[in-house]
Amino acid sequence: MQFKTLHSPAIWLAAALLAGCSTQSAYQRPALEVPAQFKEATPEAAEAGIWRPADPSRAQVPDNWWELFGDEQLNRLQQQAATGNQSIAQAAARLRAAQAAVASNQAGLFPTLGSTAGATRSRSGGASGASGASGTGGNTGSSGNISTNYSLGLNASWELDLWGRVSGTVSASQASAQASSDDLAAARLSAQASITQTYFSLRAADASVRLLQETLQGYEQSLKLTNNRYRAGVASSADVAQAEAQYKSTQAQLIEAQTSRAQLEHALAALLGLPPAAFSLEAGAELPPPPEVPAMLSSQLLEQRPDIAAAERRVAAANAQVGVARAAFFPALTLSATAGYRGASLSNLVSAPNLFWSLGPSLALALFDGGARTAAVESARASLDLAAATYRQTVLTALQEVEDNLVTASALAREQQVQVEAVAAAQKALDVVNNQYRAGTVAYLNVLSAQTTVLSARRSLIDVRNRRLAAVNTLLKNVAGRWQPLGPASVQGPQAVAR
């Protein structure tokens, strides 16, 4: 029977004391100076002092935020995309991989147990010699000893996490998994915003097609009227050519608008996870009105952005990796145990005489590695600095996006009102010029100019409405789909992102 004994309890005492040591640094979220309020906030919001530093741990994305636009077709498309969008599927797969990595690293906190079984056949000894006497000689040989040995045993090992290497790896993987969870929420939010904007652009293309078709009907009547006046001798051939040129030019614009509409439909199909041939959307629906943007938006809304939360979690993961790299400078203590049976006979292998066991600790420490461990620590620190800078830049970009779309949504609301007035004025001018032309007091060129102005003003109105919807949609994406920050009760609700 083979065995090892631990002659000094001091080894166990030292191990217990060392277990309280750790190379992990306390994590602190990167600091970032922020303004007192949004630059583009309304005066009332600025006076309220609504800005405060964001807390990424509250990152939330509500369900069905696009319902603020009140479009049933959009609601159906979003439901379809929830299961078909491949960007969301990719993020979900990455989350599963990150969660599996957490489980794998957590296994390092526990002992490993294995079993062995074997049979060996070996030869030992054996000699050859020669002897002779007065003309007599001979060689004798020996085949040696041939034996068979059987073994059956269990072995266990456990690395004591004295310096926090294993727990640091677990902490890093947990933070990375949380970041992947936030990445999934961000991918879902991005896909929802992209579907919403593509749908609005498609409806704007529908509106342009309808406008151009209606305008062509009017231009066709104008061309017929000009031809009749030419035959009657009251209009010149130049008037006819100008009317025909305007008609053909508008036909070309219609073809371009129809092409754009088809491409937007293809893009929408891809966002839904469908081939373009398998998807079609009936034309005819109007652009929905945009929801009203509140006069005051709390800075707490940025706390709900999943991309900010993901960036912050990656800083935490990088901080944990620094501790893991530092732990390589300290010895690794592993407890090992082996027990089993070994004997020459299989029939009575499992018996007391054949029992063996061993138990003992082992220390492993690299004495010289050419600076590899130092380089690993420096690399981990650089990764931490990179993650912190990325987090700060993500927050700054979020601030910029909110500011941009606050001012854009406000400006486009005013621009839309002005453009409505411009359309009304252009139509009034066209009516006057048409009457003057029929009375013979102005040339047909005046009619062409007025018609072009009306068409341009109406197309500009469609464009402004689409851009305003885009600005509000992007602003909703920037604030994670909510105009109001979540309260403490909401954080615990079913829509909360899992931590």
Beta strands, then each sheet from edge to edge (+ up, - down):
strand 1: 112-124
strand 2: 128-133
strand 3: 136-141
strand 4: 145-160
strand 5: 332-343
strand 6: 355-364
sheet 1: 1+ 4- 5+ 6-
sheet 2: 2+ 3-
end
